[in-house]
């Protein structure tokens, strides 16, 4: 029984790591690539009168980070229920 629980916790941790890695990649793309590296290309697009690259650098990274936090919380609650580790 203990070995089964150990395997379950290992699978839970692997799912958690996969989720975190995916969200870190999204965060990197939003904050670093869109806000710094591709800013010149994105500035050719305007939304609401503002250049898209400027928007990503000033606001988009913040909005993206907040969205990632809410998604992580929602997804982890689902993983907790799936693996039986919820409160």
SULTASUL-V299197 format. One record per pair of residues at least 4 apart in sequence whose C-alpha atoms are under 6 Angstrom apart, sorted by the first residue. I is the first residue (numbers start at 1). GAP is how many residues later the second one is. Records with the same first field share a line. If there is no record, write none. Layout:
I->GAP  GAP
This chain:
27->4
28->4
29->4
30->4  31
31->4  30
32->4
33->4  5
34->4  5
35->4  18  21  22
39->4  14
42->10  11
43->8  9  10
45->6  7
46->4  5  6
55->4  5
56->4  5
60->4
68->4
71->4
72->4
76->4
80->4  5  6
81->5
